[in-house]
Amino acid sequence: MRDFIDSEIERIHKLVGPNGHVIGAVSGGVDSSVGASLLHKALGNRFHPILVDTGLLRLNEATEVKARLESHIPGMKLHVVDASEKYFAALSGIEDPEKKRKIIGNLFIEIFDETVHNFLKMDPSDCHLLQGTLYPDVIESISYKGPSHTIKTHHNVGGLPEKMKMKIIEPFRLLFKDEVRRVGTELGLHEDSILRHPFPGPGLAIRIIGPINRADVATLQIADNIYIEELKKSGDYKKIGQAFAVLLPSVKTVGIMGDCRTYESALCLRAVETSDFMTADWYKMPYDLLAKISTRIVNEVKGINRVMYDVSSKPPSTIEFL
């Protein structure tokens, strides 16, 4: 990985040139965090990291990511753009997951172009855009070596518009997740950034079955936060490759709260063990931990009265639901 870092920095210098600038699409996940560290090391203040708050991030994510990365990568300043209104408007009434991904990808680039123009006072056509694309993303979206059947369009691969003005830099396009984590370790990133579970570019838009609205996103944010909080308390978080909650707002179930009948949404918990994310086995969650998580979610999250656990492996299932 040390050789990879040296060769990649050399490649970036040649690609960007002595006066070129790179805009960083930063989400706070492992891939974009390690990518930001690499580009900041390569280019210094010619690298401009931007986090687009789509309104579909985890609970308090934008604030937490800004504080974490600025403390872990000395000298780097992360610019946060609140684009939640645009995203909720664009996704209103959209159920199909592929349409969601395409909308998110197109809007993502529009917002970056606007930010480069208005905030950085640069011409997007003169800049490169950093993307944290990994090899599994490429395989599931389009074949790197030729046509293949698309499993799902990743917003940073097949979901970007052809009219995009910025040129793409994808330093990890042919790496797997475990290799990117090793790059992060070589760069000296803190484990809070390196060991984070993956979070999809489209965010919670693909963890809600059906149309997107603010109320359902808020419900899922709280439930997912409880889930991850309990996994970290128990120590299971580090044993799991990826864990998250999926809201099924159209699946209403009958429950009892006190002496009253409830008719509310179901929530599904997902956790997998994997090294490369090409294949994955469902995590054998301790029953007492599952019970604690379920009890907290049903008691603390308004609108959810049933919690389920996904016992599907990849393949035949994918890790994400959508």
For each residue, the residues with C-beta under 8 A, 3 or more apart:
1: 4 5 179 182 183 185 186
2: 5 6 186
3: 6 7
4: 1 7 8 183
5: 1 2 8 9 38 41 183 186 187
6: 2 3 9 10
7: 3 4 10 11
8: 4 5 11 12 38 42 171
9: 5 6 12 13 38 41 42
10: 6 7 13 14
11: 7 8 14 15
12: 8 9 15 16 22 39 42 43 169 171
13: 9 10 16 17 18 42
14: 10 11 17
15: 11 12 20 128 169
16: 12 13 20 21 22 43 46 128 169
17: 13 14 20
18: 13
19: 46
20: 15 16 17 46 126 127 128
21: 16 43 46 47 48 120 122 126 127 128
22: 12 16 39 43 46 47 48 127 128 129 130 169
23: 48 49 50 112 115 116 120 124 127 128 129 130 166
24: 32 35 36 39 47 48 49 50 129 130
25: 32 50 52 108 112 129 130 131 132 156
26: 32 33 35 36 49 50 51 65 69 78 130
27: 32 51 57 65 132 199 201
28: 32 33 51 61 64 65 68 69 193 196 199
29: 32 33 132 196 198 199
30: 33 34 132 177 180 181 184 193 194 195 196 198
31: 34 35 132 133 134 172 177 180 198
32: 24 25 26 27 28 29 35 36 130 132
33: 26 28 29 30 36 37 69 72 184 189 193 194 196
34: 30 31 37 38 132 172 180 181 183 184 187 189 193 194
35: 24 26 31 32 38 39 130 131 132 171 172
36: 24 26 32 33 39 40 47 49 69 73 76 78 130
37: 33 34 40 41 72 73 184 187 188 189
38: 5 8 9 34 35 41 42 171 183 187
39: 12 22 24 35 36 42 43 47 49 130 169 171
40: 36 37 43 44 47 49 73 75 76
41: 5 9 37 38 187
42: 8 9 12 13 38 39 47
43: 12 16 21 22 39 40 46 47
44: 40 47 75
45: 75
46: 16 19 20 21 22 43
47: 21 22 24 36 39 40 42 43 44 76 130
48: 21 22 23 24 79 120
49: 23 24 26 36 39 40 69 76 77 78 79 130
50: 23 24 25 26 78 79 80 81 112 115
51: 26 27 28 62 65 66 78 79 80 81
52: 25 81 83 108 111 112
53: 57 61 62 80 81 82 83 84
54: 57 83 84 87 104 203 205
55: 83 84 85 87 88 214 217
56: 84 87 202 203 204 205 212 217
57: 27 53 54 61 62 199 203 204
58: 61 199 204 221 224 225 228
59: 221 222 224 225
60: 63 64
61: 28 53 57 58 64 65
62: 51 53 57 65 66 80 82
63: 60 66 67
64: 28 60 61 67 68
65: 26 27 28 51 61 62 68 69 78
66: 51 62 63 69 70 78 80
67: 63 64 70 71
68: 28 64 65 71 72 190 192 193
69: 26 28 33 36 49 65 66 72 73 76 78 193
70: 66 67 73 76 77 78
71: 67 68
72: 33 37 68 69 189 190 192 193
73: 36 37 40 69 70 76 189
74:
75: 40 44 45
76: 36 40 47 49 69 70 73
77: 49 70
78: 26 36 49 50 51 65 66 69 70
79: 48 49 50 51 115 119
80: 50 51 53 62 66
81: 50 51 52 53 111 115 119
82: 53 62 85
83: 52 53 54 55 86 87 107 111
84: 53 54 55 56 87 88
85: 55 82 88 89
86: 83 89 90 107 111
87: 54 55 56 83 84 90 91 104 107 205
88: 55 84 85 91 92 212 213 214
89: 85 86 92
90: 86 87 103 107
91: 87 88 94 100 103 104 205 211 212
92: 88 89 211 212 213
93: 211
94: 91 99 100 103 211 212
95: 99 210 211
96: 99 100
97: 100 101 152 206 322
98: 101 102 152 153
99: 94 95 96 102 103
100: 91 94 96 97 103 104 202 205 206 212 322
101: 97 98 104 105 152 153 154 155 159 202 206
102: 98 99 105 106 153 159
103: 90 91 94 99 100 106 107
104: 54 87 91 100 101 107 108 155 159 201 202 203 205
105: 101 102 108 109 153 155 156 158 159 160 161 201
106: 102 103 109 110 159 160 161
107: 83 86 87 90 103 104 110 111
108: 25 52 104 105 111 112 155 159 160 201
109: 105 106 112 113 160 161 164 166
110: 106 107 113 114
111: 52 81 83 86 107 108 114 115
112: 23 25 50 52 108 109 115 116 124 129 166
113: 109 110 116 117 124 165 166
114: 110 111 117 118
115: 23 50 79 81 111 112 118 119 120
116: 23 112 113 119 120 122 123 124 127 166
117: 113 114 120 121 122 123 124
118: 114 115 121
119: 79 81 115 116
120: 21 23 48 115 116 117
121: 117 118
122: 21 116 117 126 127
123: 116 117 126 127
124: 23 112 113 116 117 127 165 166
125: 165 166
126: 20 21 122 123
127: 20 21 22 23 116 122 123 124 166 167
128: 15 16 20 21 22 23 166 167 168 169
129: 22 23 24 25 112 164 166 167 168 169
130: 22 23 24 25 26 32 35 36 39 47 49 169 170 171
131: 25 35 156 168 169 170
132: 25 27 29 30 31 32 34 35 156 170 172
133: 31 137 138 154 156 157 170 172 173
134: 31 137 138 172 173 175 176 177 180 277
135: 138 139 144 172 173 174 175 176
136: 139 140 176 177 276 277 278
137: 133 134 140 141 154 156 157
138: 133 134 135 141 142 143 144 154 157 173 174
139: 135 136 143 144 148 151 278
140: 136 137 150 151 152 154 318
141: 137 138 150 151 152 153 154 157 158 159
142: 138 148 150 157 158
143: 138 139 146 147 148
144: 135 138 139 173 174
145:
146: 143
147: 143
148: 139 142 143
149:
150: 140 141 142 153 158
151: 139 140 141 318
152: 97 98 101 140 141 318 320 322
153: 98 101 102 105 141 150 157 158 159
154: 101 133 137 138 140 141 157 158 159 201
155: 101 104 105 108 159 160 201 202
156: 25 105 131 132 133 137 159 160 201
157: 133 137 138 141 142 153 154 160
158: 105 141 142 150 153 154
159: 101 102 104 105 106 108 141 153 154 155 156 201
160: 105 106 108 109 155 156 157 164 168
161: 105 106 109 164
162:
163:
164: 109 129 160 161 168
165: 113 124 125
166: 23 109 112 113 116 124 125 127 128 129
167: 127 128 129
168: 128 129 131 160 164
169: 12 15 16 22 39 128 129 130 131
170: 130 131 132 133 173
171: 8 12 35 38 39 130
172: 31 34 35 132 133 134 135 175 179 180 183
173: 133 134 135 138 144 170
174: 135 138 144
175: 134 135 172 179 180 183
176: 134 135 136 179 180 275 276 277 278
177: 30 31 134 136 180 181 198 241 275 276 277
178: 181 182 275 276
179: 1 172 175 176 182 183
180: 30 31 34 134 172 175 176 177 183 184
181: 30 34 177 178 184 185 194 195
182: 1 178 179 185 186
183: 1 4 5 34 38 172 175 179 180 186 187
184: 30 33 34 37 180 181 187 189 193 194
185: 1 181 182 188 189 194
186: 1 2 5 182 183
187: 5 34 37 38 41 183 184
188: 37 185
189: 33 34 37 72 73 184 185 193 194
190: 68 72 193 194
191: 194 195
192: 68 72 195 196
193: 28 30 33 34 68 69 72 184 189 190 196
194: 30 33 34 181 184 185 189 190 191
195: 30 181 191 192 238
196: 28 29 30 33 192 193 199
197: 228 237 240 241 242 243 244
198: 29 30 31 177 242 277
199: 27 28 29 57 58 196 203 244
200: 203 206 207 320
201: 27 104 105 108 154 155 156 159
202: 56 100 101 104 155 205 206
203: 54 56 57 104 199 200 206 207
204: 56 57 58 207 208 212 217 220 221 224
205: 54 56 87 91 100 104 202 208 212
206: 97 100 101 200 202 203 320 321 322
207: 200 203 204 220 224 244 245 246 247 320 321 322
208: 204 205 212 216 217 220 246 247 249
209: 246 247 248 249 250 251 321 322
210: 95 249 250
211: 91 92 93 94 95
212: 56 88 91 92 94 100 204 205 208 216 217
213: 88 92 216 217
214: 55 88 217 218
215: 218 219 303
216: 208 212 213 219 220 247 249
217: 55 56 204 208 212 213 214 220 221
218: 214 215 221 222
219: 215 216 222 223 247 265 301 302 303 304
220: 204 207 208 216 217 223 224 245 246 247 267
221: 58 59 204 217 218 224 225
222: 59 218 219 225 226 300 301
223: 219 220 226 227 245 247 267 297 301 304
224: 58 59 204 207 220 221 227 228 244 245
225: 58 59 221 222 228 229
226: 222 223 229 230 293 296 297 300 301
227: 223 224 230 231 243 244 245 269 293 297
228: 58 197 224 225 231 232 237 243
229: 225 226 232 233
230: 226 227 233 234 289 292 293 296
231: 227 228 234 236 237 240 243 271 289 293
232: 228 229 235 237
233: 229 230
234: 230 231 237 286 289
235: 232 238 239
236: 231 239 240 283 285 286 289
237: 197 228 231 232 234 240 243
238: 195 235
239: 235 236 273 283
240: 197 231 236 237 243 271 272 273 283
241: 177 197 272 273 274 275 277 280
242: 197 198 270 271 272 274 277 280 319
243: 197 227 228 231 237 240 269 270 271 272 283
244: 197 199 207 224 227 269 270
245: 207 220 223 224 227 267 268 269 270 297
246: 207 208 209 220 267 268 269 270 310 321
247: 207 208 209 216 219 220 223 265 267 304
248: 209 251 265 266 267 268
249: 208 209 210 216 265
250: 209 210
251: 209 248 265 266
252: 263 264 265 266
253: 263 264 265 266 305 306
254: 261 262 263 305
255: 261 262 263 264 298 305 306
256: 259 260 261 262
257: 260 262 305
258:
259: 256
260: 256 257
261: 254 255 256
262: 254 255 256 257 305
263: 252 253 254 255 305
264: 252 253 255 303 304 305 306
265: 219 247 248 249 251 252 253 303 304 305 306
266: 248 251 252 253 304 305 306 307 308
267: 220 223 245 246 247 248 297 301 304 306 307 308
268: 245 246 248 307 308 309 310 321
269: 227 243 244 245 246 285 290 293 307 308 309 310
270: 242 243 244 245 246 282 310 319 321
271: 231 240 242 243 282 283 285 310
272: 240 241 242 243 280 281 282 283 313 314 319
273: 239 240 241 280 281 282 283
274: 241 242 277 278 279 280 281 314 319
275: 176 177 178 241
276: 136 176 177 178 279
277: 134 136 176 177 198 241 242 274 280 319
278: 136 139 176 274 314
279: 274 276 313 314 315
280: 241 242 272 273 274 277 313 314 319
281: 272 273 274 313
282: 270 271 272 273 310 311 312 313
283: 236 239 240 243 271 272 273
284:
285: 236 269 271 289 290 309
286: 234 236 289 290
287: 290 291
288: 291 292
289: 230 231 234 236 285 286 292 293
290: 269 285 286 287 293 294 309
291: 287 288 294 295
292: 230 288 289 295 296
293: 226 227 230 231 269 289 290 296 297 307
294: 290 291 297 298 307
295: 291 292 298 299
296: 226 230 292 293 299 300
297: 223 226 227 245 267 293 294 300 301 304 307
298: 255 294 295 301 304 305 306 307
299: 295 296
300: 222 226 296 297
301: 219 222 223 226 267 297 298 304
302: 219
303: 215 219 264 265
304: 219 223 247 264 265 266 267 297 298 301 307
305: 253 254 255 257 262 263 264 265 266 298
306: 253 255 264 265 266 267 298
307: 266 267 268 269 293 294 297 298 304
308: 266 267 268 269
309: 268 269 285 290
310: 246 268 269 270 271 282 317
311: 282
312: 282 316 317
313: 272 279 280 281 282 316 317
314: 272 274 278 279 280 317 318 319
315: 279 318
316: 312 313
317: 310 312 313 314
318: 140 151 152 314 315 321
319: 242 270 272 274 277 280 314
320: 152 200 206 207
321: 206 207 209 246 268 270 318
322: 97 100 152 206 207 209
